[in-house]
Every structure is written in structure tokens, then in C-alpha cells.
């Protein structure tokens, strides 16, 4: 019974990481003092800021792209329609990044 419970908890934690927007990397990485200061400084200011770290920046861009794709229709299977879909997604991504305030 203990093994079943342990397996269930492991599967639950994997599923939680899979559906967490930034993956498991944000769960296990400790915040630096600069990040905690920045979080306390922003307070009620909920501006969207792109991180300077390349891994976090890539994660942010991937999350933004997934957010855009979830609002659109499903990805087509035809190669020509896939190119149009990719162009539409990249244009919307550029529009959202252009609309973000510079920080």
C-alpha cells in the first residue's frame, strides 16, 4: 500500500509540473534576493516584464506563444495552412511584445 501511495504522489507531482505554466524549474529554483526585492517593489503594479535571463526569457516567450495558440483554432495538418498559422501566431506574438511597456 505504501508503494501505491508513493507512486500516486510522484504522478501527482509530475502532473502538477506539466500543467504549471513555467514547468518545474520555477518550483525548485530558489529566488535570489534581487528577484524577491523586485517582486516586493512591484507590489500592486502588475506590469508584464521580460526577464533578462535567457532561460526565463525563452520560457516566457514559449508561454506567450502557447497562450496565443490556445486562443486560436487548432493547428492545421496541411503544410500550407501550417505556414499561414505559424505566420499568424508569430505576428500576434510580435504585436503583444510590441504592446508591452519597456522596462
MARBAZA-703663 format. One record per residue: residue in three letters; x, y, z of N, C-alpha, C, O in turn; residue number from 0. Coordinates in nm, 3 decimals. Example, Ala and Ser with C-alpha at 12.3 -4.5 7.8 and 13.67 -1.06 7.14 Angstrom:
! MARBAZA-703663
Ala;1.319;-0.569;0.780;1.230;-0.450;0.780;1.320;-0.330;0.780;1.424;-0.332;0.846;0
Ser;1.285;-0.225;0.708;1.367;-0.106;0.714;1.290;0.003;0.787;1.341;0.114;0.804;1
! end
This chain:
! MARBAZA-703663
Unk;0.082;-0.119;0.000;0.000;0.000;0.000;0.087;0.126;0.000;0.052;0.227;-0.062;0
Unk;0.200;0.119;0.069;0.290;0.234;0.075;0.344;0.268;-0.064;0.357;0.385;-0.100;1
Unk;0.376;0.164;-0.144;0.429;0.186;-0.278;0.325;0.253;-0.368;0.359;0.340;-0.449;2
Unk;0.200;0.212;-0.353;0.093;0.271;-0.433;0.077;0.419;-0.398;0.059;0.502;-0.487;3
Unk;0.082;0.450;-0.270;0.070;0.589;-0.226;0.188;0.671;-0.276;0.170;0.784;-0.321;4
Unk;0.308;0.616;-0.269;0.426;0.686;-0.316;0.420;0.708;-0.466;0.457;0.815;-0.515;5
Unk;0.375;0.609;-0.540;0.360;0.622;-0.685;0.255;0.727;-0.719;0.275;0.806;-0.811;6
Unk;0.146;0.729;-0.645;0.042;0.830;-0.668;0.095;0.970;-0.644;0.067;1.061;-0.722;7
Unk;0.170;0.989;-0.537;0.227;1.122;-0.509;0.328;1.164;-0.616;0.333;1.281;-0.653;8
Unk;0.407;1.070;-0.664;0.503;1.102;-0.770;0.430;1.141;-0.898;0.468;1.238;-0.964;9
Unk;0.326;1.067;-0.933;0.249;1.100;-1.053;0.178;1.234;-1.037;0.167;1.310;-1.133;10
Unk;0.130;1.262;-0.918;0.064;1.390;-0.892;0.161;1.506;-0.907;0.126;1.609;-0.965;11
Unk;0.283;1.491;-0.857;0.381;1.599;-0.868;0.424;1.618;-1.013;0.447;1.731;-1.056;12
Unk;0.436;1.510;-1.089;0.471;1.522;-1.231;0.359;1.591;-1.307;0.386;1.676;-1.392;13
Unk;0.236;1.555;-1.279;0.123;1.620;-1.345;0.114;1.767;-1.308;0.081;1.850;-1.393;14
Unk;0.144;1.801;-1.183;0.142;1.941;-1.142;0.248;2.019;-1.215;0.224;2.133;-1.256;15
Unk;0.365;1.961;-1.234;0.472;2.028;-1.308;0.435;2.043;-1.455;0.470;2.143;-1.518;16
Unk;0.367;1.944;-1.511;0.331;1.951;-1.652;0.230;2.062;-1.679;0.234;2.124;-1.785;17
Unk;0.141;2.088;-1.584;0.039;2.190;-1.606;0.073;2.324;-1.544;-0.003;2.419;-1.558;18
Unk;0.186;2.333;-1.476;0.233;2.461;-1.422;0.285;2.543;-1.539;0.362;2.490;-1.619;19
Unk;0.248;2.671;-1.552;0.284;2.748;-1.671;0.433;2.751;-1.704;0.469;2.748;-1.821;20
Unk;0.519;2.757;-1.605;0.662;2.765;-1.632;0.733;2.633;-1.607;0.856;2.629;-1.611;21
Unk;0.661;2.528;-1.583;0.722;2.399;-1.560;0.776;2.386;-1.420;0.749;2.469;-1.334;22
Unk;0.853;2.282;-1.398;0.906;2.254;-1.265;1.023;2.344;-1.228;1.059;2.351;-1.111;23
Unk;1.082;2.412;-1.324;1.201;2.492;-1.295;1.172;2.602;-1.194;1.258;2.639;-1.115;24
Unk;1.052;2.655;-1.197;1.019;2.763;-1.103;0.987;2.708;-0.964;0.996;2.781;-0.866;25
Unk;0.949;2.581;-0.954;0.918;2.524;-0.824;1.043;2.497;-0.742;1.043;2.518;-0.621;26
Unk;1.149;2.452;-0.808;1.267;2.407;-0.736;1.381;2.508;-0.734;1.478;2.487;-0.662;27
Unk;1.372;2.617;-0.810;1.480;2.715;-0.809;1.450;2.821;-0.704;1.343;2.882;-0.706;28
Unk;1.543;2.844;-0.612;1.519;2.945;-0.509;1.529;3.085;-0.570;1.605;3.109;-0.664;29
Unk;1.453;3.174;-0.514;1.457;3.312;-0.561;1.579;3.382;-0.505;1.616;3.365;-0.389;30
Unk;1.641;3.460;-0.592;1.755;3.538;-0.545;1.703;3.661;-0.471;1.586;3.697;-0.487;31
Unk;1.785;3.726;-0.390;1.740;3.845;-0.319;1.695;3.956;-0.414;1.605;4.033;-0.382;32
Unk;1.758;3.963;-0.532;1.718;4.065;-0.628;1.578;4.039;-0.679;1.500;4.132;-0.697;33
Unk;1.544;3.911;-0.703;1.411;3.879;-0.752;1.305;3.907;-0.645;1.197;3.957;-0.677;34
Unk;1.336;3.875;-0.520;1.238;3.900;-0.415;1.221;4.050;-0.391;1.111;4.095;-0.360;35
Unk;1.329;4.128;-0.407;1.317;4.273;-0.396;1.235;4.330;-0.510;1.153;4.419;-0.490;36
Unk;1.257;4.276;-0.630;1.181;4.323;-0.745;1.034;4.289;-0.729;0.947;4.368;-0.766;37
Unk;1.005;4.172;-0.674;0.866;4.132;-0.654;0.799;4.221;-0.549;0.682;4.256;-0.564;38
Unk;0.872;4.257;-0.443;0.813;4.342;-0.341;0.801;4.486;-0.388;0.711;4.558;-0.346;39
Unk;0.892;4.530;-0.477;0.885;4.665;-0.531;0.765;4.682;-0.623;0.700;4.786;-0.623;40
Unk;0.735;4.578;-0.703;0.625;4.590;-0.798;0.492;4.592;-0.725;0.400;4.664;-0.766;41
Unk;0.479;4.515;-0.617;0.360;4.518;-0.532;0.232;4.505;-0.611;0.203;4.400;-0.668;42
Unk;0.154;4.613;-0.615;0.028;4.611;-0.685;0.045;4.639;-0.835;-0.050;4.624;-0.912;43
Unk;0.165;4.678;-0.875;0.192;4.706;-1.015;0.207;4.574;-1.088;0.306;4.503;-1.069;44
Unk;0.110;4.539;-1.173;0.110;4.409;-1.238;0.156;4.421;-1.383;0.093;4.364;-1.472;45
Unk;0.264;4.493;-1.407;0.317;4.505;-1.542;0.381;4.374;-1.582;0.431;4.299;-1.498;46
Unk;0.380;4.347;-1.712;0.444;4.229;-1.766;0.587;4.266;-1.801;0.610;4.359;-1.878;47
Unk;0.683;4.193;-1.744;0.823;4.223;-1.770;0.893;4.098;-1.821;0.870;3.988;-1.771;48
Unk;0.978;4.116;-1.922;1.055;4.007;-1.976;1.185;3.998;-1.899;1.255;4.098;-1.883;49
Unk;1.217;3.880;-1.852;1.337;3.860;-1.773;1.461;3.871;-1.861;1.454;3.849;-1.982;50
Unk;1.573;3.905;-1.799;1.698;3.916;-1.872;1.767;3.781;-1.886;1.850;3.765;-1.975;51
Unk;1.737;3.684;-1.802;1.796;3.553;-1.811;1.742;3.483;-1.935;1.622;3.483;-1.959;52
Unk;1.831;3.422;-2.014;1.789;3.364;-2.141;1.692;3.247;-2.124;1.600;3.230;-2.204;53
Unk;1.710;3.167;-2.020;1.619;3.055;-1.997;1.480;3.105;-1.959;1.380;3.054;-2.010;54
Unk;1.474;3.204;-1.872;1.344;3.259;-1.834;1.280;3.334;-1.949;1.158;3.333;-1.964;55
Unk;1.362;3.400;-2.030;1.308;3.472;-2.146;1.247;3.373;-2.244;1.137;3.397;-2.296;56
Unk;1.316;3.262;-2.271;1.264;3.160;-2.361;1.136;3.098;-2.304;1.042;3.071;-2.378;57
Unk;1.134;3.077;-2.174;1.016;3.022;-2.110;0.899;3.120;-2.120;0.786;3.079;-2.144;58
Unk;0.927;3.247;-2.103;0.823;3.349;-2.115;0.768;3.353;-2.257;0.647;3.360;-2.276;59
Unk;0.857;3.349;-2.357;0.812;3.353;-2.495;0.732;3.228;-2.532;0.634;3.236;-2.606;60
Unk;0.774;3.114;-2.481;0.701;2.990;-2.506;0.563;2.996;-2.442;0.463;2.954;-2.502;61
Unk;0.557;3.047;-2.320;0.428;3.060;-2.252;0.337;3.156;-2.329;0.218;3.128;-2.344;62
Unk;0.391;3.267;-2.377;0.312;3.363;-2.452;0.263;3.302;-2.583;0.148;3.323;-2.622;63
Unk;0.349;3.225;-2.650;0.308;3.160;-2.774;0.199;3.056;-2.748;0.104;3.046;-2.826;64
Unk;0.212;2.980;-2.641;0.109;2.882;-2.607;-0.022;2.950;-2.572;-0.130;2.898;-2.604;65
Unk;-0.014;3.064;-2.508;-0.135;3.140;-2.475;-0.205;3.188;-2.602;-0.328;3.182;-2.612;66
Unk;-0.127;3.234;-2.700;-0.184;3.279;-2.828;-0.246;3.161;-2.902;-0.357;3.171;-2.954;67
Unk;-0.173;3.048;-2.907;-0.224;2.932;-2.979;-0.349;2.873;-2.915;-0.433;2.817;-2.984;68
Unk;-0.361;2.886;-2.784;-0.481;2.833;-2.718;-0.604;2.915;-2.752;-0.716;2.864;-2.747;69
Unk;-0.585;3.043;-2.786;-0.698;3.128;-2.822;-0.739;3.109;-2.968;-0.849;3.148;-3.008;70
Unk;-0.651;3.048;-3.048;-0.680;3.028;-3.190;-0.742;2.891;-3.213;-0.760;2.812;-3.121;71
Unk;-0.773;2.867;-3.338;-0.824;2.737;-3.380;-0.711;2.634;-3.374;-0.594;2.673;-3.365;72
Unk;-0.743;2.505;-3.378;-0.638;2.403;-3.372;-0.541;2.412;-3.489;-0.577;2.458;-3.598;73
Unk;-0.417;2.368;-3.466;-0.315;2.374;-3.569;-0.356;2.285;-3.687;-0.387;2.167;-3.668;74
Unk;-0.356;2.340;-3.809;-0.395;2.261;-3.925;-0.292;2.154;-3.961;-0.176;2.163;-3.921;75
Unk;-0.335;2.054;-4.035;-0.244;1.947;-4.074;-0.183;1.970;-4.212;-0.078;1.914;-4.242;76
Unk;-0.245;2.051;-4.293;-0.194;2.082;-4.426;-0.071;2.171;-4.413;-0.070;2.263;-4.331;77
Unk;0.034;2.146;-4.493;0.160;2.219;-4.479;0.145;2.367;-4.513;0.207;2.452;-4.448;78
Unk;0.065;2.399;-4.612;0.047;2.540;-4.649;-0.030;2.613;-4.541;0.004;2.726;-4.505;79
Unk;-0.134;2.550;-4.488;-0.210;2.611;-4.381;-0.127;2.622;-4.253;-0.146;2.715;-4.175;80
Unk;-0.035;2.529;-4.231;0.055;2.538;-4.116;0.145;2.660;-4.126;0.169;2.728;-4.026;81
Unk;0.194;2.689;-4.247;0.277;2.809;-4.265;0.197;2.935;-4.234;0.247;3.026;-4.168;82
Unk;0.072;2.941;-4.282;-0.013;3.057;-4.254;-0.042;3.067;-4.104;-0.043;3.177;-4.047;83
Unk;-0.066;2.953;-4.041;-0.093;2.950;-3.897;0.030;3.000;-3.819;0.017;3.080;-3.727;84
Unk;0.149;2.952;-3.858;0.272;2.996;-3.792;0.296;3.145;-3.811;0.341;3.213;-3.719;85
Unk;0.265;3.195;-3.929;0.278;3.339;-3.955;0.181;3.418;-3.870;0.216;3.523;-3.816;86
Unk;0.059;3.369;-3.857;-0.041;3.435;-3.774;0.002;3.439;-3.628;-0.011;3.541;-3.561;87
Unk;0.054;3.327;-3.578;0.099;3.319;-3.439;0.218;3.412;-3.416;0.223;3.483;-3.316;88
Unk;0.314;3.411;-3.508;0.432;3.497;-3.489;0.396;3.645;-3.500;0.454;3.728;-3.430;89
Unk;0.300;3.680;-3.585;0.258;3.819;-3.595;0.189;3.864;-3.466;0.212;3.975;-3.417;90
Unk;0.105;3.777;-3.411;0.037;3.810;-3.285;0.138;3.818;-3.170;0.124;3.902;-3.081;91
Unk;0.239;3.732;-3.173;0.344;3.736;-3.071;0.421;3.867;-3.078;0.449;3.929;-2.976;92
Unk;0.455;3.909;-3.199;0.524;4.037;-3.216;0.437;4.154;-3.172;0.486;4.249;-3.112;93
Unk;0.307;4.147;-3.201;0.215;4.255;-3.159;0.208;4.264;-3.007;0.210;4.374;-2.951;94
Unk;0.200;4.149;-2.940;0.193;4.151;-2.794;0.324;4.200;-2.732;0.322;4.271;-2.632;95
Unk;0.437;4.162;-2.791;0.565;4.207;-2.738;0.583;4.358;-2.764;0.642;4.428;-2.681;96
Unk;0.534;4.407;-2.877;0.543;4.549;-2.906;0.454;4.630;-2.814;0.484;4.745;-2.781;97
Unk;0.343;4.570;-2.771;0.249;4.642;-2.682;0.295;4.644;-2.539;0.242;4.721;-2.458;98
Unk;0.393;4.561;-2.505;0.444;4.558;-2.367;0.522;4.685;-2.337;0.594;4.736;-2.422;99
Unk;0.507;4.735;-2.215;0.586;4.854;-2.178;0.733;4.817;-2.163;0.766;4.708;-2.116;100
Unk;0.820;4.907;-2.203;0.964;4.884;-2.187;1.000;4.900;-2.041;0.956;4.994;-1.975;101
Unk;1.081;4.807;-1.992;1.120;4.816;-1.852;1.268;4.800;-1.836;1.320;4.804;-1.724;102
! end
